């Protein structure tokens, strides 16, 4: 399984946003500057993450972005699904999408595998990532971002 760069950048953006918890709000431009990602990429991610309820946008004086819920309540699965859609190794996410009689290649073991994969990503919280990883300021993501 390989996730897109956008999913990776979404995790980076959310970790950066989490670093501002308790310090007020942050702008997409600030998140881009701090993470080394291009502003348009972060703006696109912010839109998806806000739509999923992972970030909250506050307008007006003192406005900006903040986490939509506590970092301990946001998982890698939540972030990946916000930008990629449902986590699955197969096209059919559950038996409801398949009609075995009509030739769907879905086998009965894939829903179990897909559920376990999502569960593994759901065990990793943003709070855990924020506390376990430290950004390397000498490494810029700008050259890799679209």
Secondary structure, DSSP 8 states (H G I E B T S, - for coil): ----HHHHHHHHHHHHHHTTTTS--B-HHHHHHHHT--HHHHHHHHHHHHHTTSEEEE-STT-EEEESS-GGG-BHHHHHHHHH-S--SSS--SGGG--GGGT----TTHHHHHHHHHHHHHTSBHHHHHHH----TT---TTT--
